[in-house]
Amino acid sequence: MKKTTGTDRKITSNWRPATQAVRGGTWRSEHGETSEALFLTSGYTYDDAQTVADRFAGEVEGMTYSRLQNPTVAMLEERIALMEGAEACRAQASGMAAMTAALLCQLSAGDHVVGARAAFGSCRWLLDHLLPRFAIETTIVDSADNEAWEAAIRPNTKVFFFETPANPTLDVVDLAHVCGLAKSRGITSVVDNAFATSALQRPMDFGADVVAYSATKLMDGQGRVLAGAVCGSREWIEEVLLPFQRNTGPNCAPFNAWVVLKGLETLGLRAQRQSESAVGLGRFLESRVPRILHPGLESHPRHALAMKQMSATGPIFALDVESREKAFSLLDALELIDISNNIGDARSLMCHPASTTHAGMSDEDRADMGVTEGLLRINVGLEDIEDLKEDLDQALKKAGF
């Protein structure tokens, strides 16, 4: 394959995000295909023995094995890095593979991690259960309390790990403060940016060292495949993450990478449209339910910060209807919006986090992070907002609101 201008950093770094999302990281074979080629292969052949020896020694460029490199996956990695403003990226098998790799690749027994209280259930499981098994200490803090981050630092603190906006409570972290604090203390900041993607927020612009993704969500955007990504400096990716990934194998499949490449072409359009609809739907619901958690609304305690860090606040928000019984009644009354625990989809989806995404947590931990029995999370899709309002209106009435 030949690399086209889509991978020439001197050219692509000057492109605007919408152009990078469509053309960044494009390679073409001798056939000159317009769409990215899909390479379904586990291995590669070589012209001679010295060529393969040189490739494995890292002395010449070229593919060796699809656990290490694949042309389709490499295109996705280059495109995400360009969009993120990162030097390098490695694609992963799923979002949780990305989060796990981003942490374990740089931590050892005796290290300490400071993590945000509000997080996706599986991310909290990493902090609360997996890392301690390897004698890695963790401290959980209220991510909105800037002083709490500093107070939690120990001599052995190696990583700050958080998501903003957070799943499902939409907590917003002050990126500049927390990432700046980490950098000043020699701590690596790892930011889960799945709710926003680079289309709406670029944590590295605020000093983040590593940005991790579930590409399953907004990047794919149509609920088709699992994928993840980890972005960082070239040095960190190649010297810290790559040895871990090479030997443990949480790699993205070429077909999944190809699907996400197609999703990235429309990411900016979808993210902006879904964000606009989410704000409109949030305003519609704000006076109808006891509590709403939406960083795009003035009622959110960190609305101003969200608007400073983000170009738009995304398709996801939460509402609290006070009890599991009322939450289930509302879900069961929906006619258009699907009950599903996925997010980032072009279809509107709603779920009850306490019984789905955060069901594996204790009642005490869920209560501590604000995942109440009445909390519902909604992903606003690309449907006509008036149809969504009508569906929620009739469901609210049937549920007694």
C-alpha positions as CSV (number, residue, x, y, z in Angstrom):
1,M,0.0,0.0,0.0
2,K,1.1,3.5,-0.5
3,K,0.5,6.3,2.0
4,T,-1.3,9.3,0.5
5,T,-1.4,12.9,1.8
6,G,-3.9,11.6,4.4
7,T,-0.9,10.4,6.5
8,D,1.5,13.3,5.8
9,R,1.6,15.2,9.1
10,K,2.9,18.4,7.4
11,I,-0.3,18.5,5.4
12,T,-2.9,16.9,7.7
13,S,-2.0,18.9,10.8
14,N,-3.2,22.0,8.9
15,W,-6.5,20.5,8.0
16,R,-9.6,21.3,10.0
17,P,-11.4,18.6,12.1
18,A,-14.1,17.9,9.5
19,T,-11.5,17.2,6.8
20,Q,-9.4,15.1,9.1
21,A,-12.5,13.0,10.0
22,V,-13.0,12.1,6.3
23,R,-9.5,12.0,4.9
24,G,-7.0,11.7,7.7
25,G,-4.9,8.5,7.8
26,T,-5.9,7.4,4.3
27,W,-3.8,4.8,2.6
28,R,-4.4,3.5,-0.9
29,S,-3.3,0.3,-2.6
30,E,-2.2,0.2,-6.2
31,H,-5.9,-0.1,-7.1
32,G,-6.6,3.5,-6.0
33,E,-9.7,2.8,-4.0
34,T,-11.7,5.8,-2.6
35,S,-12.9,4.0,0.5
36,E,-10.4,2.6,2.9
37,A,-9.5,-1.0,2.1
38,L,-10.4,-3.8,4.5
39,F,-7.5,-6.1,5.2
40,L,-8.8,-9.3,6.8
41,T,-5.5,-11.1,7.5
42,S,-3.8,-12.3,10.6
43,G,-0.3,-12.5,9.1
44,Y,1.9,-11.3,6.2
45,T,4.5,-12.8,3.8
46,Y,7.9,-11.4,3.0
47,D,10.2,-11.3,-0.1
48,D,13.2,-12.6,1.8
49,A,14.4,-13.6,5.3
50,Q,16.3,-10.4,5.8
51,T,13.2,-8.3,5.3
52,V,11.3,-10.1,8.0
53,A,14.3,-9.9,10.3
54,D,14.6,-6.2,9.7
55,R,10.9,-5.6,10.4
56,F,10.9,-7.5,13.6
57,A,14.0,-5.6,14.7
58,G,12.2,-2.4,14.0
59,E,14.8,-1.3,11.5
60,V,12.4,-1.0,8.5
61,E,8.7,-0.2,8.3
62,G,6.2,-2.9,7.4
63,M,3.6,-5.3,8.8
64,T,4.6,-8.4,10.8
65,Y,1.5,-9.7,12.5
66,S,-2.0,-8.3,12.9
67,R,-1.7,-8.3,16.7
68,L,1.0,-5.6,16.1
69,Q,-0.1,-3.9,12.9
70,N,-2.8,-4.1,10.3
71,P,-3.3,-1.6,7.5
72,T,-7.0,-1.0,8.2
73,V,-6.4,-0.6,11.9
74,A,-3.4,1.6,11.3
75,M,-5.6,4.0,9.2
76,L,-8.1,4.2,12.1
77,E,-5.3,4.9,14.6
78,E,-3.8,7.7,12.4
79,R,-7.2,9.3,11.9
80,I,-8.2,9.3,15.6
81,A,-4.8,10.7,16.5
82,L,-5.2,13.6,14.0
83,M,-8.7,14.4,15.3
84,E,-7.5,14.2,18.9
85,G,-4.4,16.4,18.3
86,A,-2.3,13.5,19.6
87,E,1.0,12.3,18.3
88,A,-0.1,8.6,18.3
89,C,-3.0,6.2,18.9
90,R,-3.5,2.5,19.4
91,A,-6.9,1.0,18.6
92,Q,-8.3,-1.5,21.1
93,A,-10.9,-4.3,21.0
94,S,-13.4,-2.4,23.1
95,G,-13.8,0.7,25.3
96,M,-13.0,-1.3,28.4
97,A,-10.0,-2.9,26.7
98,A,-8.8,0.7,26.2
99,M,-9.4,1.8,29.8
100,T,-7.7,-1.4,31.2
101,A,-4.7,-1.1,28.9
102,A,-4.3,2.6,29.6
103,L,-4.0,1.9,33.3
104,L,-2.2,-1.5,33.5
105,C,0.5,-0.6,31.0
106,Q,1.9,2.0,33.3
107,L,1.2,0.7,36.8
108,S,3.0,-1.7,39.1
109,A,2.6,-3.1,42.6
110,G,3.0,-0.3,45.1
111,D,1.7,2.4,42.8
112,H,-1.2,4.7,43.7
113,V,-4.1,5.9,41.5
114,V,-6.6,8.7,42.1
115,G,-9.9,8.2,40.4
116,A,-13.1,10.1,40.0
117,R,-16.1,8.9,42.1
118,A,-18.6,9.3,39.2
119,A,-17.7,6.8,36.4
120,F,-19.0,4.0,34.3
121,G,-19.6,0.9,36.4
122,S,-16.8,-1.1,34.8
123,C,-14.3,1.7,35.2
124,R,-15.1,1.9,38.9
125,W,-14.6,-1.9,39.0
126,L,-11.1,-1.5,37.7
127,L,-10.3,1.0,40.4
128,D,-12.2,-0.7,43.2
129,H,-11.5,-4.4,42.5
130,L,-8.9,-5.1,39.7
131,L,-6.1,-2.8,40.6
132,P,-6.0,-3.7,44.3
133,R,-5.5,-7.4,43.3
134,F,-2.2,-6.3,42.0
135,A,-1.3,-4.3,45.1
136,I,-2.0,-1.0,43.3
137,E,-3.7,1.4,45.8
138,T,-6.6,3.6,44.7
139,T,-8.3,6.7,46.2
140,I,-11.7,7.8,45.0
141,V,-12.5,11.5,45.1
142,D,-15.4,13.9,44.2
143,S,-14.2,15.0,40.8
144,A,-15.8,18.4,41.1
145,D,-13.7,19.1,44.2
146,N,-10.5,20.5,42.8
147,E,-8.9,20.5,46.3
148,A,-9.7,16.8,46.7
149,W,-7.5,15.8,43.8
150,E,-4.5,17.5,45.4
151,A,-5.3,16.2,48.9
152,A,-5.3,12.6,47.6
153,I,-1.8,12.8,46.1
154,R,0.8,10.5,47.7
155,P,4.5,10.0,47.0
156,N,3.6,6.9,45.0
157,T,0.7,8.5,43.0
158,K,1.3,7.6,39.3
159,V,-2.1,8.2,37.6
160,F,-5.2,10.4,37.7
161,F,-8.1,8.6,36.0
162,F,-11.5,10.3,35.3
163,E,-14.3,10.7,32.7
164,T,-15.9,14.1,31.8
165,P,-18.8,14.3,31.4
166,A,-19.2,11.2,33.6
167,N,-21.4,8.2,33.0
168,P,-24.3,8.4,34.0
169,T,-24.4,11.4,36.4
170,L,-22.8,13.9,34.0
171,D,-20.3,15.2,36.5
172,V,-17.9,17.6,34.8
173,V,-14.2,17.7,35.7
174,D,-12.1,20.9,35.4
175,L,-9.7,19.6,32.8
176,A,-7.2,22.4,33.0
177,H,-7.0,22.3,36.8
178,V,-6.8,18.6,37.3
179,C,-4.5,17.8,34.3
180,G,-2.3,20.8,35.2
181,L,-2.0,19.6,38.8
182,A,-1.1,16.1,37.6
183,K,1.6,17.4,35.2
184,S,3.1,19.6,38.0
185,R,3.5,16.5,40.2
186,G,4.8,14.2,37.5
187,I,1.5,12.2,37.5
188,T,0.0,10.9,34.2
189,S,-3.6,12.1,33.6
190,V,-5.8,9.5,31.8
191,V,-9.1,11.0,30.6
192,D,-12.1,8.9,29.4
193,N,-13.6,11.1,26.6
194,A,-16.2,8.7,25.3
195,F,-19.2,10.9,26.1
196,A,-17.8,13.7,24.0
197,T,-15.2,12.5,21.6
198,S,-12.8,14.9,19.9
199,A,-15.7,16.3,17.9
200,L,-17.0,18.1,21.1
201,Q,-14.0,18.2,23.5
202,R,-10.2,17.7,23.2
203,P,-8.7,17.0,26.6
204,M,-5.2,17.3,25.4
205,D,-5.9,20.9,24.6
206,F,-6.3,21.3,28.4
207,G,-3.1,19.4,29.3
208,A,-4.3,15.7,29.4
209,D,-1.5,13.2,28.8
210,V,-3.6,10.2,27.7
211,V,-7.1,10.1,26.2
212,A,-9.0,6.8,26.1
213,Y,-12.2,5.9,24.2
214,S,-15.0,3.5,23.8
215,A,-15.2,3.9,20.0
216,T,-18.2,1.7,20.2
217,K,-20.2,4.8,21.2
218,L,-20.3,8.0,19.2
219,M,-17.3,7.1,16.9
220,D,-19.2,4.2,15.4
221,G,-22.5,5.9,16.2
222,Q,-24.8,3.3,14.9
223,G,-24.5,0.4,17.4
224,R,-22.6,-2.0,15.1
225,V,-19.3,-2.9,16.5
226,L,-17.1,-2.9,19.6
227,A,-13.9,-0.9,19.5
228,G,-11.7,1.4,21.6
229,A,-8.7,3.7,21.4
230,V,-5.9,5.1,23.5
231,C,-4.1,8.4,22.4
232,G,-1.0,9.9,23.8
233,S,2.5,11.1,22.9
234,R,4.4,9.0,20.5
235,E,7.0,8.2,23.2
236,W,4.3,7.0,25.7
237,I,2.4,5.0,23.1
238,E,5.5,3.2,21.7
239,E,7.4,2.7,25.0
240,V,4.7,2.3,27.6
241,L,1.4,1.1,25.9
242,L,2.8,-0.9,23.0
243,P,4.8,-3.4,24.9
244,F,1.7,-4.2,27.0
245,Q,-0.6,-4.4,24.0
246,R,1.9,-6.5,22.0
247,N,2.1,-9.1,24.6
248,T,-1.5,-9.1,26.0
249,G,-3.4,-8.6,22.7
250,P,-6.4,-6.4,23.3
251,N,-6.4,-5.4,19.6
252,C,-9.2,-4.0,17.5
253,A,-10.3,-6.3,14.6
254,P,-9.8,-4.9,11.1
255,F,-13.5,-5.1,10.2
256,N,-14.4,-3.2,13.4
257,A,-11.8,-0.6,12.6
258,W,-13.2,-0.2,9.1
259,V,-16.7,0.3,10.5
260,V,-15.5,3.0,12.9
261,L,-13.6,4.7,10.1
262,K,-16.9,5.0,8.3
263,G,-18.5,6.3,11.5
264,L,-15.8,9.0,11.9
265,E,-16.7,10.5,8.5
266,T,-20.1,11.7,10.0
267,L,-19.1,12.1,13.7
268,G,-19.0,15.9,13.8
269,L,-22.4,16.2,12.0
270,R,-24.0,13.6,14.3
271,A,-22.5,14.9,17.5
272,Q,-23.5,18.4,16.9
273,R,-27.1,17.5,15.8
274,Q,-27.6,15.1,18.7
275,S,-26.2,17.7,21.2
276,E,-28.7,20.3,19.9
277,S,-31.6,17.8,20.2
278,A,-30.4,16.8,23.7
279,V,-30.5,20.4,24.9
280,G,-33.9,20.9,23.4
281,L,-35.2,17.6,25.0
282,G,-33.6,18.5,28.3
283,R,-35.4,21.9,28.4
284,F,-38.7,20.1,27.6
285,L,-38.2,17.7,30.5
286,E,-36.8,20.1,33.0
287,S,-40.2,21.1,34.4
288,R,-41.7,17.7,34.1
289,V,-39.4,15.5,36.3
290,P,-38.1,16.0,39.8
291,R,-34.4,16.4,38.8
292,I,-32.4,16.6,35.6
293,L,-28.7,16.3,35.1
294,H,-27.6,18.0,31.9
295,P,-24.4,20.0,31.5
296,G,-26.0,21.8,28.6
297,L,-28.6,23.4,30.8
298,E,-28.1,26.4,33.1
299,S,-29.4,24.3,36.0
300,H,-26.3,22.1,36.0
301,P,-23.8,23.2,38.7
302,R,-20.9,23.1,36.2
303,H,-22.7,24.4,33.1
304,A,-20.3,27.3,32.7
305,L,-17.3,25.0,32.9
306,A,-18.8,22.5,30.4
307,M,-19.4,25.3,27.9
308,K,-15.8,26.4,28.4
309,Q,-14.4,23.0,27.7
310,M,-16.8,21.7,25.1
311,S,-18.1,22.9,21.8
312,A,-21.4,21.2,22.6
313,T,-22.4,19.0,25.5
314,G,-23.2,15.7,23.8
315,P,-26.3,13.5,23.3
316,I,-26.5,12.0,26.8
317,F,-28.1,13.3,30.0
318,A,-29.9,11.9,33.0
319,L,-33.1,12.5,34.8
320,D,-34.2,11.3,38.3
321,V,-37.8,10.2,38.8
322,E,-37.3,9.3,42.5
323,S,-37.9,5.5,42.5
324,R,-37.2,2.3,40.6
325,E,-40.9,1.7,40.2
326,K,-41.5,5.0,38.5
327,A,-38.3,4.6,36.4
328,F,-39.5,1.2,35.2
329,S,-43.0,2.5,34.5
330,L,-41.6,5.3,32.4
331,L,-39.3,2.9,30.4
332,D,-42.1,0.4,29.9
333,A,-44.4,3.2,28.5
334,L,-42.0,4.3,25.8
335,E,-43.1,3.7,22.2
336,L,-40.4,5.2,20.1
337,I,-37.3,5.4,22.3
338,D,-35.7,2.0,22.9
339,I,-34.7,0.5,26.2
340,S,-31.0,-0.1,25.8
341,N,-27.8,0.3,27.8
342,N,-25.8,1.6,24.8
343,I,-25.0,5.2,24.1
344,G,-23.8,7.3,21.2
345,D,-26.2,5.6,18.8
346,A,-28.1,7.4,16.1
347,R,-31.2,6.0,17.7
348,S,-32.6,7.4,21.0
349,L,-32.1,5.0,23.9
350,M,-32.9,5.0,27.5
351,C,-31.8,2.8,30.5
352,H,-31.9,2.5,34.2
353,P,-28.2,2.5,35.3
354,A,-28.8,1.1,38.8
355,S,-30.1,-2.2,37.3
356,T,-27.9,-2.3,34.2
357,T,-24.6,-0.4,33.7
358,H,-24.0,0.0,37.4
359,A,-25.7,-3.2,38.7
360,G,-22.4,-4.8,39.7
361,M,-21.7,-2.1,42.2
362,S,-22.8,-2.1,45.9
363,D,-25.9,-0.1,46.9
364,E,-23.5,2.1,49.0
365,D,-21.2,2.8,46.1
366,R,-24.0,3.6,43.7
367,A,-25.5,6.0,46.3
368,D,-22.2,7.6,46.9
369,M,-21.7,8.4,43.2
370,G,-25.3,9.6,42.7
371,V,-26.7,6.6,40.8
372,T,-30.1,6.5,42.5
373,E,-32.9,4.0,42.1
374,G,-34.9,6.6,40.1
375,L,-32.1,7.7,37.8
376,L,-32.6,7.2,34.1
377,R,-30.0,7.9,31.4
378,I,-31.0,8.9,27.9
379,N,-29.1,8.9,24.6
380,V,-30.7,11.4,22.2
381,G,-30.5,10.2,18.6
382,L,-31.1,11.7,15.2
383,E,-34.9,11.3,15.2
384,D,-37.1,14.4,14.8
385,I,-37.1,16.1,18.3
386,E,-40.9,16.6,18.1
387,D,-41.4,12.8,17.9
388,L,-39.1,12.3,20.9
389,K,-41.0,14.9,22.9
390,E,-44.3,13.3,22.0
391,D,-43.0,9.9,23.1
392,L,-41.7,11.2,26.4
393,D,-44.8,13.2,27.0
394,Q,-47.1,10.2,26.7
395,A,-44.8,8.0,28.7
396,L,-44.5,10.5,31.5
397,K,-48.3,10.8,31.7
398,K,-48.7,7.0,31.8
399,A,-46.0,6.9,34.6
400,G,-47.9,9.5,36.6
401,F,-45.9,12.6,35.8
